[in-house]
Amino acid sequence: MGSRTRARRIAIDVLYQADVTGSDGGAVLVEWEEAGREIPTFTRDLVEGVTSRLVELDRTIGAHSEGWRVERMASLDRTILRVATLELTVLDTPVGAAIDEAVRAAKDLSTEDSGRFVNGVLGRIAEDLGRTGA
């Protein structure tokens, strides 16, 4: 697993924990550091970015999820979508990398159906942003 993939997975773990416990992502990040866990810089960027832009990210995801309200999505799928949407809208990560990593995370950590769902939502977001290239 590459270093950015690993950093994304750690960010997903931190943000998922924050989501299911109703905690702030930054607070969970501090807990992880205090427990002696290594937090890559890119993980910190993702967690802080998602945490500070949560309302905006959820609005974007909701507008592109065709019949799904963000709060009704599976927590893990919602978390993966938040990270990838941040990458597409703020961090200017290449579209192919952001979507491929999110789909792979959804398939590995959630379900095959989650992979398709994540791919569809992120594809619509990228298209709306005019970022359909790789």
Secondary structure, DSSP 8 states (H G I E B T S, - for coil): --HHHHHHHHHHHHHHHHHHHT--HHHHHHHHHHTT----HHHHHHHHHHHHTHHHHHHHHHHTSSS--GGGS-HHHHHHHHHHHHHHHTS---HHHHHHHHHHHHHHHS-HHHHHHHHHHHHHHHHHTT----
